[in-house]
Amino acid sequence: MRASFALAVCLIPTVCDAFSSSGLMKASSPRLQPVRPNLLPWVPSTTSFPPQTLPLRTSLMASKKDSRGAQAAQDGSAGVRQLLGVKGGEKTTDIWAIRLQLTKPVTWIPLVWGVMCGAAASGNYHWIWNPFDPSDRDVLLGASDAFKGFVTMILAGPFLTGYTQTINDWYDRDIDAINEPNRPIPSGAISEGQVIAQIWVLLLGGLGLGYGLDLWQGHDFPTVFLLSVFGSFIAYIYSAPPLKLKMNGWQGSFALGASYISLPWWCGQAVFGELDKPVFWILPILYSIAGLGIAIVNDFKSIEGDKELGLNSLPVAFGIDGAAKICAGCISVTQLGVAAYIAAIGETNYAIALLALLLPQVYFQATLLLPDPVGNDVKFQAQSQPFFVFGILATALAVGHHQF
């Protein structure tokens, strides 16, 4: 995989950071009691507020609610916001626009990036016509790889991330009825039957694409299919009771990190290569630990509400200062370890690149995160995270370049 693979998509992580810093993946729902009939035969009933917590939840949301969140943005972006699934979107009766909103397309971007990193780590992605390598100019092979990569991105983004976001909204609909009543499900813009149908279509479509990619690649073992099954299961237990991983700071944060880094990396690498050595599994898991640190940043702004509701986020468990140090440590120590490993196997240039990308992250930790993690959470994400995601790509390129 050539380094120029990154150049065509160099704006992707920056766009991702701009939205991830808004806390799209933040989940802070109390453990609730089932009250509605079960509409999905394979999942428990949905949830609602027990009477004793409803006044508290209502008062907390009323005191913390951003009034702009319930209204369409006035800067001309309301239509785009609606399609991307972020706050400030306009209301619509177009069922397909509503279905797209439920999948939160803005959250597909990290998964697409992860797939590209996995393709880079395989060392076996071919360009249609590579201007830097005369031996990599097989038009048919390059077109086949490009289409195969596109299908893998569709699997990771619209289908399985869309499934994840839809099922998360399904289980949070009673909370959203208080916090974000204009969201599609609590507002009644889409019926429960339509939501359930969407969940099934996205899940089965994603699993079908995974199996199809295994057949296309000629896998004897259905690696992509099983990764898709595992990722779908993690998405389910992250949102659904009784496990509901999002309720626990360590479990929820690591599940997010793994889902957004490890799984798409493995998927992309399996499509273009093999996952036949321990290092191919260990490095993405290490980056998921760094992803755990990044996930903590989204918890700082909700610490008071989390305390009142008994949610065990890491800022609640360790305090703001303690959680900020855990966040910085996870991000920095993990990347130092990865850089040391890359240098140890002789990929010195990539190790130097990774360290160069780590330095600004450490600077932003020292100047933004540690001094005021609550006040600087958005600024820290926007300024630090692009260096982090390019560090992942540098690592993937090192793996793809090395002959193990």
Helices and strands as residue ranges (DSSP letters): G 3-5, G 7-9, H 12-20, E 33-34, E 47-48, H 54-64, G 67-70, H 78-84, H 95-102, G 105-107, H 108-122, H 139-154, I 155-161, H 162-171, H 173-179, H 184-187, H 192-217, H 223-239, G 245-247, H 249-257, I 258-262, H 263-272, H 278-297, G 300-302, H 303-309, H 314-344, H 348-364, I 365-369, H 377-401
